[in-house]
C-alpha cells in the first residue's frame, strides 16, 4: 500500500540520516533492510521507485554528502581518512562516486574550499 511505501521511505531516510549506517563500508542491502524492518525486495523496489536510483547509488550519495561535509569541516583530514570515515573502503569507488555525484574529484572539491 502507499502507506507502507511511505513508511519504508521514512525509515530509510531515518536510518541513513540519523544513524549514518552508510558509514559501514560493508553495509549490504540485507542488513539495511533488516534495520528498516522489511525485506530486501520490498526495500529495493521502494528505493528504486521513490528515490529513482538503486541501493548502491543511494548509499553512495549519502557517503558522498558525508565526504563533502568532512572535507568542508575538517581541512586537516586527508582524503584517505575522509574516504574511510564516509564509508568507502576503495579509493577507486570513492573517486568514481565522488565524480559522478559532484562532477569533480575529491581533490578538486577540497582545493575549492577557501
matplotlib code that plots the C-alpha trace (Angstrom):
import matplotlib.pyplot as plt

x = [0.0, 1.0, 1.2, 3.7, 5.8, 5.9, 6.8, 9.7, 10.9, 10.7, 12.6, 15.2, 15.8, 15.8, 18.5, 20.6, 20.4, 20.3, 22.1, 24.5, 24.6, 26.1, 29.5, 29.7, 31.7, 30.3, 26.6, 24.6, 21.0, 20.1, 21.5, 19.9, 16.5, 16.7, 17.5, 14.4, 12.4, 11.4, 12.7, 15.3, 13.0, 10.5, 13.2, 15.0, 11.8, 10.9, 14.3, 14.0, 10.5, 10.8, 14.5, 14.8, 18.1, 19.4, 20.5, 24.2, 23.7, 21.5, 24.1, 26.9, 25.0, 24.9, 28.5, 29.5, 27.5, 29.3, 32.6, 31.8, 30.8, 34.0, 36.1, 34.4, 34.5, 37.9, 40.6, 43.2, 41.8, 43.4, 41.2, 42.1, 40.7, 37.6, 37.1, 37.1, 35.1, 32.3, 32.0, 34.2, 36.8, 38.1, 39.8, 38.6, 35.0, 35.3, 36.8, 34.3, 31.3, 32.5, 33.0, 29.6, 27.8, 29.7, 31.3, 34.7, 37.3, 37.6, 40.9, 39.3, 36.5, 38.9, 41.0, 37.9, 37.4, 38.7]
y = [0.0, 3.6, 3.9, 1.0, 2.7, 6.0, 4.1, 2.4, 5.7, 7.4, 4.6, 4.5, 8.2, 7.9, 5.2, 7.0, 10.5, 9.8, 6.5, 7.1, 3.4, 4.2, 4.7, 0.9, 0.1, -3.5, -2.5, -4.9, -4.5, -7.3, -5.5, -2.2, -3.9, -5.6, -2.1, -0.7, -3.7, -5.0, -7.5, -6.8, -7.0, -4.5, -2.1, -2.3, -1.7, 1.2, 2.8, 2.3, 3.8, 6.6, 7.7, 6.9, 5.1, 1.7, 0.8, 1.3, 4.7, 5.8, 4.6, 6.3, 9.6, 9.7, 8.7, 11.5, 14.1, 12.9, 13.2, 16.7, 17.7, 16.2, 18.0, 21.2, 21.0, 19.2, 20.7, 18.7, 15.3, 13.5, 12.3, 8.8, 9.5, 11.1, 8.2, 5.7, 7.9, 8.3, 4.5, 3.8, 1.1, 1.5, 4.6, 3.9, 3.6, 6.8, 8.8, 7.4, 8.0, 11.5, 12.5, 11.0, 13.0, 16.3, 16.5, 16.8, 14.8, 14.9, 16.8, 19.5, 19.8, 20.1, 22.7, 24.9, 25.4, 28.9]
z = [0.0, -0.3, 3.5, 3.5, 0.9, 2.8, 6.0, 4.3, 2.7, 6.1, 7.8, 5.1, 5.4, 9.2, 9.4, 6.8, 8.3, 12.0, 12.4, 9.5, 8.8, 5.3, 7.1, 7.4, 4.3, 4.2, 4.5, 2.5, 1.2, 3.6, 6.7, 5.5, 5.0, 8.5, 10.0, 8.2, 9.3, 5.9, 3.3, 0.6, -2.3, -0.9, 0.2, -3.1, -5.0, -2.8, -3.2, -7.0, -7.2, -4.7, -4.8, -8.5, -8.1, -7.0, -3.5, -4.2, -5.7, -2.7, -0.2, -2.2, -2.4, 1.4, 1.6, -0.9, 1.1, 4.2, 2.5, 1.3, 4.8, 6.2, 3.6, 4.4, 8.2, 8.7, 6.5, 8.4, 7.4, 4.5, 1.6, 2.6, 6.2, 4.7, 2.3, 5.2, 7.6, 4.9, 4.4, 1.3, 1.5, -2.1, -3.4, -6.9, -5.8, -3.8, -6.6, -9.2, -7.0, -5.9, -9.6, -10.5, -7.8, -7.9, -11.4, -9.9, -8.0, -4.2, -4.6, -6.8, -4.3, -1.4, -3.3, -3.9, -0.2, 0.9]

ax = plt.figure().add_subplot(projection="3d")
ax.plot(x, y, z, "-o")
ax.set_aspect("equal")
plt.show()
